[in-house]
Amino acid sequence: MTIGSRIRTLREAHKLSRPEMARRLGDMPFTTLKNYELGYRQTSGAIIEAIGRCFGKNWVLFVLGIEPQPNA
């Protein structure tokens, strides 16, 4: 799974439209978010970190595609 597809999956899991998520990430144009999701544009570390903060995710694990397991 690509980073773009992870971003889209996360957005859809939170039932957000692209414009809504773009606003949460610092009022970026939603077309920029679309380009990240579709792989037309590469995400920066700052964007990945912002996504992590916005959704309470560890951004390193997000980039690697690792979902932390709940404590047993």
C-alpha positions in Angstrom: 0.0 0.0 0.0 1.4 3.4 -0.9 1.5 6.4 1.4 -1.2 8.1 -0.8 -3.5 5.1 -0.4 -2.9 5.1 3.3 -3.9 8.8 3.5 -7.1 8.1 1.5 -7.9 5.1 3.7 -7.4 7.1 6.9 -9.5 10.0 5.5 -12.3 7.7 4.5 -12.2 5.9 7.8 -12.9 9.2 9.5 -15.6 10.0 7.0 -14.0 13.2 5.8 -14.2 14.7 2.4 -11.0 15.9 0.7 -11.8 19.6 1.4 -12.5 18.8 5.1 -9.3 16.9 5.6 -7.3 19.6 3.7 -8.6 22.2 6.1 -7.6 20.1 9.1 -4.1 19.9 7.6 -3.5 23.6 7.5 -5.9 24.8 4.9 -4.1 23.3 1.9 -5.9 23.2 -1.4 -7.9 19.9 -1.6 -6.4 19.3 -5.0 -3.0 19.0 -3.3 -4.4 16.3 -1.0 -6.0 14.6 -4.0 -2.6 14.5 -5.8 -1.0 13.0 -2.6 -3.7 10.3 -2.5 -3.3 9.5 -6.2 0.5 9.5 -6.1 0.8 12.4 -8.5 2.7 14.4 -5.9 5.1 13.2 -3.2 4.3 14.0 0.4 6.8 15.8 2.6 7.8 14.8 6.1 5.9 17.8 7.4 2.7 16.7 5.8 3.0 13.2 7.1 3.7 14.5 10.6 0.7 16.8 10.3 -1.5 13.9 9.4 -0.2 11.9 12.3 -0.9 14.8 14.7 -4.4 15.4 13.2 -5.4 11.8 13.6 -3.4 10.7 16.7 -1.1 8.4 14.7 2.6 7.8 15.1 3.8 9.3 11.7 6.7 6.9 11.5 4.4 3.9 11.8 2.0 5.5 9.4 4.7 5.8 6.7 5.8 2.2 7.3 2.2 1.0 7.2 2.3 -0.5 10.6 -0.8 -0.4 12.8 0.0 -0.5 16.5 -1.6 -3.4 18.3 -3.8 -2.6 21.3 -2.3 -3.6 24.7 -3.4 -7.0 25.8 
